[in-house]
Amino acid sequence: LTVLLMNVVAFLGGGTQGVRQCWQPRCMAVFGLIGTIYALGDFLEMLSMSKLSGGVYQVLLQTKLLNTALLCWWLKGSGQ
C-alpha cells in the first residue's frame, strides 16, 4: 500500500518521469540499503529491550537518528 501511495505522489509531482526516477537502480540501492539497516536495527532493538536498563535503552534509540543521517551523508554524498 505504501509503495502504491508513494508512486501516486511521485506521479502527481512529476508525471511518469517522477515515477521513473523513484525506480532507478541507484535510488533503489541507496534507500534499499538504508531500509535493510533500519530493519536490522529494529530487530536488534527488540532483542535488547529485555536486556538493557531504561537509560541505556533510550540512548540506543537516539543513536538511530544519528546513524541514519551519517548513512545518508555517506551514501548520497549530501548534507542537510
Phi and psi in degrees as GROMACS dihedral restraints (atoms count N, CA, C in turn):
[ dihedral_restraints ]
;  ai    aj    ak    al  type     phi  dphi    fc
    3     4     5     6     1   -65.1    20    10
    4     5     6     7     1   -41.2    20    10
    6     7     8     9     1   -62.1    20    10
    7     8     9    10     1   -42.9    20    10
    9    10    11    12     1   -62.8    20    10
   10    11    12    13     1   -45.3    20    10
   12    13    14    15     1   -61.8    20    10
   13    14    15    16     1   -43.8    20    10
   15    16    17    18     1   -68.7    20    10
   16    17    18    19     1   -31.4    20    10
   18    19    20    21     1   -67.7    20    10
   19    20    21    22     1   -37.0    20    10
   21    22    23    24     1   -65.2    20    10
   22    23    24    25     1   -43.4    20    10
   24    25    26    27     1   -62.0    20    10
   25    26    27    28     1   -42.8    20    10
   27    28    29    30     1   -63.6    20    10
   28    29    30    31     1   -39.0    20    10
   30    31    32    33     1   -66.0    20    10
   31    32    33    34     1   -42.5    20    10
   33    34    35    36     1   -67.0    20    10
   34    35    36    37     1   -31.9    20    10
   36    37    38    39     1   -84.5    20    10
   37    38    39    40     1   -28.9    20    10
   39    40    41    42     1  -146.2    20    10
   40    41    42    43     1    12.2    20    10
   42    43    44    45     1    68.0    20    10
   43    44    45    46     1  -155.2    20    10
   45    46    47    48     1   -65.6    20    10
   46    47    48    49     1   -28.5    20    10
   48    49    50    51     1   -64.0    20    10
   49    50    51    52     1   -38.6    20    10
   51    52    53    54     1   -63.6    20    10
   52    53    54    55     1   -40.2    20    10
   54    55    56    57     1   -67.5    20    10
   55    56    57    58     1   -41.3    20    10
   57    58    59    60     1   -61.4    20    10
   58    59    60    61     1   -38.5    20    10
   60    61    62    63     1   -62.9    20    10
   61    62    63    64     1   -34.8    20    10
   63    64    65    66     1   -65.4    20    10
   64    65    66    67     1   -29.5    20    10
   66    67    68    69     1  -103.7    20    10
   67    68    69    70     1    17.2    20    10
   69    70    71    72     1   -68.4    20    10
   70    71    72    73     1   143.4    20    10
   72    73    74    75     1   -56.6    20    10
   73    74    75    76     1   -36.4    20    10
   75    76    77    78     1   -63.5    20    10
   76    77    78    79     1   -45.2    20    10
   78    79    80    81     1   -64.4    20    10
   79    80    81    82     1   -42.5    20    10
   81    82    83    84     1   -63.3    20    10
   82    83    84    85     1   -38.8    20    10
   84    85    86    87     1   -66.9    20    10
   85    86    87    88     1   -45.9    20    10
   87    88    89    90     1   -63.6    20    10
   88    89    90    91     1   -54.2    20    10
   90    91    92    93     1   -77.2    20    10
   91    92    93    94     1   -26.3    20    10
   93    94    95    96     1   -66.3    20    10
   94    95    96    97     1   -41.7    20    10
   96    97    98    99     1   -65.1    20    10
   97    98    99   100     1   -44.0    20    10
   99   100   101   102     1   -61.8    20    10
  100   101   102   103     1   -42.3    20    10
  102   103   104   105     1   -64.2    20    10
  103   104   105   106     1   -39.0    20    10
  105   106   107   108     1   -65.3    20    10
  106   107   108   109     1   -42.8    20    10
  108   109   110   111     1   -65.6    20    10
  109   110   111   112     1   -39.5    20    10
  111   112   113   114     1   -62.4    20    10
  112   113   114   115     1   -41.8    20    10
  114   115   116   117     1   -63.4    20    10
  115   116   117   118     1   -42.1    20    10
  117   118   119   120     1   -62.5    20    10
  118   119   120   121     1   -41.7    20    10
  120   121   122   123     1   -62.3    20    10
  121   122   123   124     1   -40.4    20    10
  123   124   125   126     1   -64.8    20    10
  124   125   126   127     1   -40.3    20    10
  126   127   128   129     1   -62.0    20    10
  127   128   129   130     1   -47.1    20    10
  129   130   131   132     1   -66.3    20    10
  130   131   132   133     1   -32.9    20    10
  132   133   134   135     1   -62.6    20    10
  133   134   135   136     1   -42.3    20    10
  135   136   137   138     1   -64.5    20    10
  136   137   138   139     1   -37.0    20    10
  138   139   140   141     1   -68.2    20    10
  139   140   141   142     1   -35.4    20    10
  141   142   143   144     1   -81.0    20    10
  142   143   144   145     1   -17.7    20    10
  144   145   146   147     1   -57.5    20    10
  145   146   147   148     1   -34.9    20    10
  147   148   149   150     1   -88.1    20    10
  148   149   150   151     1   -10.1    20    10
  150   151   152   153     1  -105.7    20    10
  151   152   153   154     1   -18.2    20    10
  153   154   155   156     1  -108.9    20    10
  154   155   156   157     1   156.8    20    10
  156   157   158   159     1   -74.2    20    10
  157   158   159   160     1   167.5    20    10
  159   160   161   162     1   -61.0    20    10
  160   161   162   163     1   -43.3    20    10
  162   163   164   165     1   -65.2    20    10
  163   164   165   166     1   -44.6    20    10
  165   166   167   168     1   -66.0    20    10
  166   167   168   169     1   -37.7    20    10
  168   169   170   171     1   -63.1    20    10
  169   170   171   172     1   -41.6    20    10
  171   172   173   174     1   -64.1    20    10
  172   173   174   175     1   -40.1    20    10
  174   175   176   177     1   -62.9    20    10
  175   176   177   178     1   -41.1    20    10
  177   178   179   180     1   -59.4    20    10
  178   179   180   181     1   -42.8    20    10
  180   181   182   183     1   -65.0    20    10
  181   182   183   184     1   -37.7    20    10
  183   184   185   186     1   -70.1    20    10
  184   185   186   187     1   -25.9    20    10
  186   187   188   189     1   -71.3    20    10
  187   188   189   190     1   -18.0    20    10
  189   190   191   192     1   -61.2    20    10
  190   191   192   193     1   -40.5    20    10
  192   193   194   195     1   -64.8    20    10
  193   194   195   196     1   -45.2    20    10
  195   196   197   198     1   -62.9    20    10
  196   197   198   199     1   -44.2    20    10
  198   199   200   201     1   -61.8    20    10
  199   200   201   202     1   -40.4    20    10
  201   202   203   204     1   -64.0    20    10
  202   203   204   205     1   -44.4    20    10
  204   205   206   207     1   -62.8    20    10
  205   206   207   208     1   -43.0    20    10
  207   208   209   210     1   -65.7    20    10
  208   209   210   211     1   -40.0    20    10
  210   211   212   213     1   -65.4    20    10
  211   212   213   214     1   -42.1    20    10
  213   214   215   216     1   -62.9    20    10
  214   215   216   217     1   -42.0    20    10
  216   217   218   219     1   -62.6    20    10
  217   218   219   220     1   -44.7    20    10
  219   220   221   222     1   -71.7    20    10
  220   221   222   223     1   -47.3    20    10
  222   223   224   225     1   -74.9    20    10
  223   224   225   226     1   -41.5    20    10
  225   226   227   228     1   -92.6    20    10
  226   227   228   229     1   -16.7    20    10
  228   229   230   231     1    70.3    20    10
  229   230   231   232     1    27.8    20    10
  231   232   233   234     1  -133.1    20    10
  232   233   234   235     1   150.5    20    10
  234   235   236   237     1  -107.7    20    10
  235   236   237   238     1  -173.1    20    10
